[in-house]
Amino acid sequence: MTHSNPSADQSSNAYGITLLRVSLGIMWIAHALLKLFVFTLPGTAQFFTSIGYPGFLAYPVFALELLGGLALVLGIYSRQVALALAPIMAVAATVHFGNGWVHTSPNGGWEYPVFLIMTSIALWLLGDGAFALRRSSRFSLA
């Protein structure tokens, strides 16, 4: 199938990537704010300790999720930020593997963390999209 206006396709792709980038950024921000407002940072630190991680890691993880989410929403080095955030959620996924697939399972399943990992990797592969404030090709495959 041929398209009569290839620049419209490129523009649509850029807007689609932007929608993905902003949505993903909002999800990372929400994940961070859950730690702050629902579980509290000291409570998150206690949880980290209860699963064998140093409690103090709750604070940099919170900061990385929040600042990374904001960077994605604004389009500041989005590809690199998405790639950097994926390992954080990979660790979270391992914590939930024993709870089953669905994240609404008791103690949360691994569906949501794995989805955020895959979406972050997809954004890294796709690029910054439209309306990005700061772009960089560093650590990109394209």
Salt bridges, closest charged atoms under 4 A:
ASP9 OD2 - HIS3 ND1 3.58
GLU65 OE2 - HIS31 ND1 3.21
GLU65 OE1 - LYS35 NZ 2.91
ASP128 OD2 - ARG135 NH1 3.93
